[in-house]
Amino acid sequence: MTLLAIETSCDETSVAVVRDGQVLSNVVSSQMQMHAEYGGVVPELAAREHLRNLLPMARSALETARFEIRQMDAVAATQGPGLPSALMAGFQAGQALAYALRKPFVGIHHHEAHLYSPWITGNPPAAEFADFQPSVSLIVSGGHTMLVHVESELHHRALGSTLDDAAGECFDKVGKLIGLSYPAGPEIDRLAEGGNPKAFLFPRPLIAAMNDDFSFSGLKTSVRYFLRDHPGILDDPQSIRDLCASVQAAIVEVLISKTIRAASRMGVRCVTASGGVTCNRALRRALAGACQRQQITLRLASPGLCTDNAGMIGVLAEWKLLRGQPATDLEADVLPNWTLA
């Protein structure tokens, strides 16, 4: 099966061609620089850029994969969750293309695609679902942090999610307080490499709570008060590095503690992690160390599949179609607040 996939849930326009579980092309156009001026994603601007980029991105994906559009057996696109206007750009384009080709169309849950992205590995990337095993999955991105119990192929249950600020939001909001540009997560990661994670003590929200939910708004507020009470600290480059390392350590400790605890409670011997924040080097190192100590298999999404991309959308869509799941109605609408069951 050969499938064209589209992803436009936020500020990345991505188109991919997937054939028999292999990602033949996965082109991504980021709007990061445009939105940095505003300190966050502007939905109207994002939607406009998606409309501008979709056609050239589709052409690029097809050329890279060495396929023509008429050779596609199906079309997939992100249906939700995400920014409504951004979702509509890609979803309706996918519906129109599927109608014109008279081929099946599949609307995909963005977080579900992240959920299974750690099973796409190699270069070029290809699905390794033959090695699939039950797991607890940490999905941690800019706007969402959640734990999911994956019982079997395409059967999963959300254990807990974000109550207020997600981990990625906390990174970005702390970065704004420090004076870093948007998105601040990668810059905090870079600065933290030269800092002392024990220099300043910040709270670990809900780390001892016997649930699988996350809350990082209190940590952000704690940093705000810390900066208020320590005027001039941002004038010292080393103090900034120490601050970044200390905040990052608090976030990472919460994520790992709750993930390992959930895996132990659910009796699984595999943990997966995906989403944009999974690119964070400290998180990847600490999660690898924790899983090794607990003798748990760890599967991390490759960095290229951590951020929003159509490759993971296409692989999941193909997987669903091959297992007999029905196609999406061509009159279906986007689901901006679609929750992961």
Buried (B, 14 or more C-beta within 10 A) or exposed (E): BBBBBBBBBBBBBBBBBBBEBBBBBBBBBBBBEBBBEEBBBBBEBBBBBBBEBBEEBBEBBBEBBEBEBEBBBBBBBBBBBBBBBBBBBBBBBBBEBBEEBEBBBBBBBBBBBBBBBBBBBEEEBBBBBEEBEBBBBBBBBBBBBBBBBBEEEBEBEBBBBBBBBBBBBBBBBBBBBBEBEBBBBBBBBEBBEEBBBEBBEBBBBBBEEEEBBBBBBBBBEBBEEBBEEEEEBBEEEEBBBBBBBBBBBBBBBBBBBBBBBBBEEBEBBBBBBBBBBBBBBBBBEBBBEBBEEEEBBBBBBBEBBBBBBBBBBBBBBBBBBEEEEEBBEBEEBBBBEBEBE
